[in-house]
């Protein structure tokens, strides 16, 4: 039956498993909420928790650099640098008066959708010019301005950018200005060993000019001491190999407004229904939040060498391990980014199999092209994979294949527009 619990009792429901990732990735202590699939989850039914809920109050820019063993923070020009490697499993503790529902009966109408734009920008230091040299040595700003305009026109709730030029302050400032104007919070994670590029995620938490009614908030990722992190909701993990690649983990809550008061949810979901007085004005009394963890990455390109194939398999296995640990905490997972391989690629196949992930609908059955590599190879490598109570409802590529093949597009990758459904 239902049980009323105090904040202390609710906090004790959060458990730590003290597990670690094996292999050369990084030690990642595990932890998370009591698994709702467990019969003991009924204890959470109609429970009220007084623990603190963490929000990021305003759009800003936080830059996180992956480091396998150390944690330190510094602040310069409102950009926060946090060298921290954390575990992917996440916990969001409810605010006073929050009602927590857990059960075993699925309700399809609890599903909510949000949009993601995923795009490899082709960083100016990597763009080869017809007259020789790289774009970073010439006028690179015009292309970046056009890319920013394209991202703005997409009006996505979440933007995931690969080959983001972290090493150039002016490039960062241009994107920072865009983020502040459009209500995005911006997270930058630079590749290891001082590589020029990295991954960047923009989360739109509020924007009066947006056409989307969706509200997305950040939640703390489990395993990060708040005193050690200037970026609540973000962890940057290094694959710790010679590819210097990273993966960003972002903990999200996505709001929904069903026409009923939810009573039961699928085992892997937690629904939070707050009193009207504590909600933002545009959310109704029926509003609730669903959790999802985004894993954003850019895998190594499969060069014809003896090293890249095994390294890509290593990256896929470690990424799959992250997904499994996220799922063990009862949270749906989305992997998106440039995987540098199609669905038949050994590394992508390994990720799908080991991570228990699903490809985008029809993506494995149809011919499509999202990238023309530096060696002329045409690839379908920009994708989103899902696991748990979330799925890609629809997807499309921006631009045209003809423009891509003629190298007349803004990048050597086409932007991927995704609609994701969570719950139900």
C-alpha positions as CSV (number, residue, x, y, z in Angstrom):
1,X,0.0,0.0,0.0
2,X,0.9,3.7,0.0
3,X,3.4,5.0,2.5
4,X,4.2,8.5,3.6
5,X,7.9,9.0,4.1
6,X,10.0,11.8,5.5
7,X,12.8,13.6,3.6
8,X,15.4,11.5,5.5
9,X,13.6,8.3,4.6
10,X,13.4,9.3,1.0
11,X,17.0,10.1,0.9
12,X,17.8,6.6,2.2
13,X,16.1,5.3,-0.9
14,X,19.0,6.6,-2.9
15,X,21.6,3.9,-2.9
16,X,25.3,3.6,-3.8
17,X,26.6,0.4,-5.3
18,X,30.3,1.3,-5.2
19,X,30.8,-0.4,-8.5
20,X,33.4,0.6,-11.0
21,X,33.9,0.5,-14.7
22,X,36.6,-2.0,-15.6
23,X,39.2,-1.7,-18.3
24,X,41.1,1.4,-19.4
25,X,38.2,3.8,-19.4
26,X,38.0,5.4,-16.0
27,X,36.8,4.3,-12.5
28,X,33.2,5.4,-12.3
29,X,31.4,4.8,-9.0
30,X,27.8,3.7,-9.6
31,X,24.7,4.8,-7.8
32,X,21.1,5.8,-8.3
33,X,17.6,5.4,-7.2
34,X,16.2,2.1,-5.9
35,X,15.2,0.2,-9.0
36,X,11.5,0.7,-9.7
37,X,11.3,-2.8,-11.2
38,X,12.0,-4.1,-7.7
39,X,8.8,-5.1,-5.8
40,X,10.0,-2.8,-3.0
41,X,9.2,0.1,-5.3
42,X,5.6,0.0,-4.1
43,X,7.0,1.8,-1.0
44,X,7.3,4.9,-3.2
45,X,3.7,4.9,-4.2
46,X,2.1,8.2,-3.2
47,X,5.2,9.1,-1.2
48,X,6.2,12.7,-0.5
49,X,9.8,13.8,-0.3
50,X,11.2,16.9,1.3
51,X,14.6,16.7,-0.3
52,X,16.1,19.6,-2.3
53,X,15.8,19.8,-6.0
54,X,18.6,21.5,-8.0
55,X,18.0,23.8,-10.9
56,X,20.2,25.9,-13.1
57,X,18.7,29.4,-12.6
58,X,19.7,31.1,-15.8
59,X,21.2,30.5,-19.3
60,X,24.9,30.5,-19.2
61,X,28.0,28.6,-20.5
62,X,29.8,25.9,-18.6
63,X,32.9,24.3,-20.1
64,X,33.9,20.9,-18.8
65,X,37.2,19.1,-19.6
66,X,37.4,15.4,-19.1
67,X,40.2,14.2,-16.8
68,X,40.5,10.7,-15.5
69,X,41.6,11.2,-12.0
70,X,41.4,14.8,-10.8
71,X,38.7,17.3,-10.0
72,X,39.2,21.1,-9.8
73,X,37.3,24.2,-10.8
74,X,38.1,27.7,-11.9
75,X,36.2,30.7,-13.2
76,X,37.2,33.1,-15.9
77,X,34.9,35.5,-17.9
78,X,31.8,33.7,-16.7
79,X,32.9,30.4,-18.3
80,X,33.4,27.6,-15.7
81,X,36.0,24.9,-16.2
82,X,35.5,21.7,-14.3
83,X,37.9,18.8,-14.6
84,X,35.7,16.0,-13.3
85,X,34.9,12.5,-14.4
86,X,31.7,11.1,-12.9
87,X,29.4,8.2,-13.1
88,X,26.5,8.4,-15.6
89,X,23.7,7.4,-13.3
90,X,21.7,10.3,-12.1
91,X,19.5,11.3,-9.1
92,X,17.1,14.2,-9.0
93,X,15.7,14.8,-5.5
94,X,12.2,16.3,-5.3
95,X,11.3,19.7,-3.9
96,X,9.1,20.1,-0.8
97,X,5.5,19.1,-1.7
98,X,6.5,17.0,-4.6
99,X,4.5,13.8,-5.0
100,X,6.3,10.8,-6.3
101,X,4.4,8.1,-8.2
102,X,5.8,4.6,-8.9
103,X,4.0,1.6,-10.2
104,X,3.9,-1.1,-12.8
105,X,1.0,-0.1,-15.1
106,X,2.0,1.7,-18.2
107,X,0.0,4.8,-19.3
108,X,0.6,5.7,-22.9
109,X,-0.7,9.2,-22.4
110,X,2.1,10.0,-20.0
111,X,4.5,10.2,-22.9
112,X,6.0,13.6,-23.8
113,X,8.1,14.6,-26.8
114,X,11.0,17.0,-27.3
115,X,13.3,17.8,-30.2
116,X,17.0,17.4,-30.7
117,X,19.3,18.9,-33.3
118,X,22.5,16.8,-33.7
119,X,25.2,18.2,-36.0
120,X,28.9,17.8,-36.6
121,X,30.0,21.3,-37.5
122,X,33.4,20.5,-39.1
123,X,35.7,22.6,-36.9
124,X,37.6,25.3,-38.9
125,X,41.0,23.8,-37.9
126,X,39.9,20.6,-39.7
127,X,38.3,22.1,-42.8
128,X,40.7,21.8,-45.8
129,X,40.7,24.7,-48.2
130,X,41.0,24.3,-52.0
131,X,44.0,26.7,-52.1
132,X,45.8,24.9,-49.3
133,X,45.8,25.3,-45.6
134,X,42.9,25.1,-43.2
135,X,39.9,27.4,-42.8
136,X,41.0,28.5,-39.3
137,X,43.9,30.4,-41.1
138,X,41.4,32.3,-43.3
139,X,37.9,33.8,-42.9
140,X,36.0,31.2,-40.8
141,X,33.5,33.5,-39.2
142,X,31.0,33.6,-42.1
143,X,30.5,29.9,-42.0
144,X,30.0,29.9,-38.3
145,X,27.5,32.7,-38.5
146,X,25.5,30.7,-41.1
147,X,25.7,27.6,-38.9
148,X,24.4,29.6,-35.9
149,X,21.5,30.9,-38.0
150,X,20.7,27.3,-39.1
151,X,20.6,26.1,-35.5
152,X,18.4,29.1,-34.5
153,X,15.9,28.3,-37.4
154,X,15.7,24.7,-36.1
155,X,14.2,25.9,-32.8
156,X,15.2,22.6,-31.1
157,X,14.8,21.9,-27.4
158,X,18.3,20.3,-27.2
159,X,21.2,21.0,-29.6
160,X,24.1,18.5,-29.7
161,X,27.2,19.8,-31.6
162,X,30.3,17.8,-32.4
163,X,33.6,19.2,-33.6
164,X,32.8,22.4,-31.7
165,X,35.9,24.7,-31.8
166,X,36.7,25.0,-28.1
167,X,40.2,26.4,-28.5
168,X,39.0,29.7,-30.1
169,X,37.6,32.2,-27.7
170,X,35.8,34.2,-30.4
171,X,34.0,31.1,-31.7
172,X,32.9,30.3,-28.1
173,X,31.7,33.9,-27.7
174,X,29.7,33.8,-30.9
175,X,27.8,30.6,-29.7
176,X,27.5,32.0,-26.2
177,X,25.8,35.1,-27.5
178,X,23.4,32.9,-29.5
179,X,22.7,30.7,-26.4
180,X,21.9,33.7,-24.2
181,X,19.6,35.2,-26.8
182,X,17.6,32.1,-27.3
183,X,17.3,30.8,-23.7
184,X,19.8,28.0,-23.9
185,X,22.2,26.8,-21.3
186,X,25.5,25.9,-23.0
187,X,27.9,23.1,-22.0
188,X,31.3,22.6,-23.7
189,X,33.4,19.5,-23.2
190,X,36.8,19.7,-24.8
191,X,38.6,16.5,-26.0
192,X,41.6,15.4,-24.0
193,X,45.3,16.2,-24.6
194,X,44.4,19.8,-25.6
195,X,42.7,18.9,-28.9
196,X,41.1,21.9,-30.5
197,X,37.6,20.6,-30.6
198,X,35.0,18.9,-28.4
199,X,31.3,18.4,-27.9
200,X,28.8,21.1,-27.0
201,X,25.3,20.7,-25.7
202,X,22.7,23.5,-25.6
203,X,19.7,22.9,-23.4
204,X,16.8,25.3,-23.8
205,X,15.3,25.9,-20.4
206,X,13.3,29.0,-21.2
207,X,12.8,31.1,-24.3
208,X,9.9,33.6,-24.8
209,X,10.5,33.5,-28.6
210,X,10.4,29.7,-29.0
211,X,7.5,28.0,-30.8
212,X,8.0,24.9,-28.5
213,X,6.0,24.8,-25.3
214,X,8.3,22.2,-23.9
215,X,10.2,22.9,-20.7
216,X,13.4,21.1,-20.0
217,X,15.4,21.3,-16.8
218,X,18.7,19.9,-15.7
219,X,19.0,17.4,-12.8
220,X,22.0,16.4,-10.9
221,X,24.0,13.4,-12.1
222,X,24.7,10.9,-9.4
223,X,28.3,10.6,-8.2
224,X,29.2,14.3,-8.5
225,X,29.9,16.2,-5.3
226,X,28.1,19.6,-5.8
227,X,31.2,21.3,-4.4
228,X,33.4,19.8,-7.1
229,X,31.1,20.6,-10.0
230,X,30.1,24.0,-11.5
231,X,27.8,22.3,-14.0
232,X,24.9,20.5,-12.3
233,X,23.5,17.9,-14.7
234,X,26.7,17.4,-16.7
235,X,29.5,14.8,-16.6
236,X,32.3,14.5,-19.2
237,X,33.9,11.0,-19.5
238,X,37.0,10.2,-21.4
239,X,37.4,6.9,-23.2
240,X,41.0,7.2,-22.1
241,X,42.6,6.0,-25.3
242,X,44.8,7.5,-28.0
243,X,41.7,8.8,-29.8
244,X,41.2,11.5,-27.1
245,X,37.5,11.1,-27.5
246,X,34.9,12.0,-24.9
247,X,31.2,11.5,-24.1
248,X,29.0,14.0,-22.4
249,X,26.3,12.8,-20.1
250,X,23.4,15.2,-19.5
251,X,20.7,14.6,-17.0
252,X,17.3,16.0,-18.1
253,X,13.8,16.3,-16.9
254,X,11.2,16.9,-19.6
255,X,7.8,18.3,-18.6
256,X,4.4,17.0,-19.7
257,X,0.8,18.1,-19.2
258,X,-1.6,15.1,-19.5
259,X,-5.3,15.5,-19.1
260,X,-5.4,13.5,-15.9
261,X,-3.6,13.1,-12.6
262,X,-1.1,10.2,-13.1
263,X,-1.5,7.3,-10.6
264,X,0.8,4.7,-12.0
265,X,3.8,4.8,-14.3
266,X,6.0,2.3,-16.1
267,X,8.6,0.7,-13.7
268,X,11.5,2.7,-15.2
269,X,9.9,6.1,-14.8
270,X,9.4,8.5,-12.0
271,X,6.6,11.0,-12.3
272,X,6.7,14.2,-10.2
273,X,3.4,16.1,-9.8
274,X,3.7,19.4,-8.0
275,X,1.1,21.6,-6.4
276,X,0.0,24.5,-8.5
277,X,1.5,27.1,-6.2
278,X,5.1,25.7,-6.7
279,X,4.9,25.5,-10.5
280,X,6.0,28.0,-13.1
281,X,2.9,30.0,-14.4
282,X,2.6,28.2,-17.7
283,X,2.5,24.7,-16.2
284,X,-0.8,23.3,-15.0
285,X,-1.7,21.3,-11.9
286,X,-1.5,18.2,-14.1
287,X,2.1,18.8,-15.1
288,X,4.7,16.2,-14.5
289,X,8.3,15.5,-15.3
290,X,9.9,12.5,-17.0
291,X,13.6,11.7,-16.7
292,X,16.0,10.9,-19.5
293,X,19.8,10.9,-19.8
294,X,21.5,12.1,-23.0
295,X,24.8,10.6,-23.9
296,X,26.5,12.8,-26.6
297,X,29.6,11.6,-28.3
298,X,31.8,11.6,-31.4
299,X,33.6,8.3,-32.0
300,X,37.0,7.9,-33.7
301,X,37.0,7.8,-37.5
302,X,37.7,4.3,-38.9
303,X,41.0,5.0,-40.7
304,X,42.6,2.0,-42.5
305,X,45.0,1.2,-39.7
306,X,45.7,-1.6,-37.3
307,X,44.6,0.6,-34.4
308,X,41.4,2.4,-35.2
309,X,39.2,-0.7,-35.5
310,X,40.0,-2.1,-32.1
311,X,39.8,1.4,-30.6
312,X,36.3,2.0,-32.0
313,X,35.2,-1.3,-30.5
314,X,36.6,-0.2,-27.1
315,X,34.8,3.1,-27.3
316,X,31.5,1.3,-28.3
317,X,31.8,-1.1,-25.4
318,X,32.5,1.6,-22.8
319,X,29.6,3.7,-24.2
320,X,27.3,0.6,-23.9
321,X,28.5,0.1,-20.3
322,X,27.5,3.7,-19.6
323,X,24.0,3.1,-21.1
324,X,23.6,-0.1,-19.1
325,X,24.4,1.7,-15.9
326,X,22.0,4.6,-16.7
327,X,19.3,2.0,-17.4
328,X,20.0,0.1,-14.2
329,X,19.1,3.4,-12.4
330,X,15.7,3.3,-14.0
331,X,16.4,6.1,-16.5
332,X,15.8,6.0,-20.3
333,X,18.9,6.7,-22.4
334,X,19.6,8.5,-25.7
335,X,22.9,8.2,-27.5
336,X,23.4,10.8,-30.2
337,X,26.3,12.1,-32.2
338,X,28.6,11.3,-35.0
339,X,29.4,7.6,-34.6
340,X,31.6,7.5,-37.8
341,X,29.9,4.3,-38.9
342,X,26.6,3.1,-40.2
343,X,24.4,0.5,-38.7
344,X,26.5,-2.3,-40.2
345,X,29.7,-1.0,-38.8
346,X,31.2,-3.3,-36.2
347,X,31.4,-0.6,-33.5
348,X,27.9,0.6,-34.0
349,X,26.6,-3.0,-34.1
350,X,28.5,-3.6,-30.8
351,X,26.9,-0.5,-29.2
352,X,23.4,-1.6,-30.3
353,X,23.9,-5.1,-29.0
354,X,25.7,-4.5,-25.7
355,X,23.7,-1.4,-24.9
356,X,20.3,-2.9,-25.7
357,X,19.6,0.0,-28.0
358,X,17.3,0.7,-30.8
359,X,18.2,2.5,-34.0
360,X,16.2,5.3,-35.5
361,X,13.0,4.0,-37.4
362,X,13.9,2.7,-40.9
363,X,17.4,4.0,-40.6
364,X,18.9,0.5,-40.9
365,X,16.7,-0.4,-43.9
366,X,17.0,2.7,-46.1
367,X,19.9,4.2,-48.1
368,X,20.8,7.7,-46.8
369,X,23.9,9.8,-46.5
370,X,24.8,12.3,-43.7
371,X,28.5,12.7,-44.2
372,X,31.2,12.8,-46.9
373,X,34.5,12.1,-45.2
374,X,37.9,13.7,-46.0
375,X,38.8,10.6,-48.1
376,X,35.6,10.9,-50.1
377,X,33.7,8.1,-48.4
378,X,30.0,8.6,-48.1
379,X,28.6,7.6,-44.7
380,X,25.3,7.4,-42.8
381,X,26.9,7.9,-39.4
382,X,25.0,10.7,-37.7
383,X,22.3,9.0,-35.6
384,X,20.4,8.7,-32.3
385,X,19.9,5.4,-30.5
386,X,17.5,4.8,-27.6
387,X,17.1,2.4,-24.7
388,X,14.3,2.2,-22.2
389,X,11.1,4.1,-22.2
390,X,12.1,6.5,-24.9
391,X,12.2,6.3,-28.7
392,X,12.9,8.3,-31.8
393,X,9.4,9.2,-33.2
394,X,10.7,10.8,-36.3
395,X,13.9,12.1,-37.9
396,X,15.1,13.9,-40.9
397,X,18.3,15.3,-42.3
398,X,18.7,19.0,-43.1
399,X,20.0,20.3,-46.4
400,X,20.2,18.0,-49.4
401,X,22.3,15.0,-50.4
402,X,23.3,16.8,-53.6
403,X,24.7,19.8,-51.7
404,X,26.6,17.4,-49.4
405,X,28.1,15.4,-52.2
406,X,29.0,18.6,-54.1
407,X,30.6,19.9,-50.8
408,X,28.4,23.1,-51.0
409,X,26.9,22.6,-47.5
410,X,27.9,24.4,-44.3
411,X,29.6,21.3,-43.0
412,X,30.7,17.9,-44.3
413,X,27.8,16.6,-42.2
414,X,24.1,17.2,-42.6
415,X,22.2,18.3,-39.5
416,X,20.0,15.6,-38.0
417,X,16.6,16.7,-36.7
418,X,15.1,14.3,-34.2
419,X,11.8,14.1,-32.3
420,X,12.1,11.9,-29.2
421,X,9.2,10.5,-27.1
422,X,9.8,9.7,-23.5
423,X,7.4,7.6,-21.4
424,X,4.3,5.8,-22.4
